[in-house]
């Protein structure tokens, strides 16, 4: 089973990397881009047969290690 975790800054948290990318895109002629948010994606292969159990384990991984839940949110997708 594969778990795909997307980690991104919470709304209201300044994303300086996103602002830098937005500025660079504008400089390359993409002036219609109004906002950019940069995050990270973590792909986890696991030996798990139950989707709900896998999702619960990955959520615990996010809470414990993969995301700084003070400033970051995360989304989990499980591919069976």
N, C-alpha and C positions, 0 to 999 in steps of 0.2 A: 504494500500500500504506500502511496505517496502523499505527503502533506505539503502543501504550499502555503507559506506564511508570508503575508505582506505586512511590513511594519512601517508606520508613517507617523509624522508628528501630528499631535492633536491640533484641531482648529484653534487659532489664537496664539500658538507658539510660533515665533519668528523662524522661518525657514531660510536662513541666509544662503545656503547652497541653492535652493530653489530660485531665490531672487537673482543670484549670479547667473544661473542658467537662463532665466527669463531675459536678463540684460543681454547676454550673449546672443540669444535667439533674435532679439530685437535688432542687434547690430548686424545680423546676417539676413536682414530683410523680412523677418517674421514678426512684424510690429503688431499684428492682431492678437498675439498671445498675451492674455491679460494676467495670468498667474501660472506659476509652476511650483509643484511640491515634489521634493525628492525623498524617496524612502529606500527601503531595502527589501529584497525577497530572499527567503530562506526555503530551500527545498530539502525535505527530510524523507528518506526511504525508511520504512519501518515494517517489521514483521508483526503485523496485526491483522486480524480477520474481521473485527467488528468496527464499523465506521464510527459509531458513537464513542466507543472506548478510545479509538485512535484520536478523535477530535478532543476528547477530554485530556488525554495525555499531552497532546501538543499545546493545548491551552495552558496546562500547568508549566510546560517548558517555557512558554512565552512569559508567564507571570514570574517565573523563577530566574530566567536567564536571557531570553531572546529579545525582550522589549523592556525599555525603561518606562513602566506604566505611569510614571508621574507626568511625562511629557509625550509619550507615544501611545498610539492605539495600534491594534493589529487585527488582521482578518485571516481566517483559516479556511482553506479549501482542501478537502480530502478527495483523492482520486483512488478509487478501489481497483 
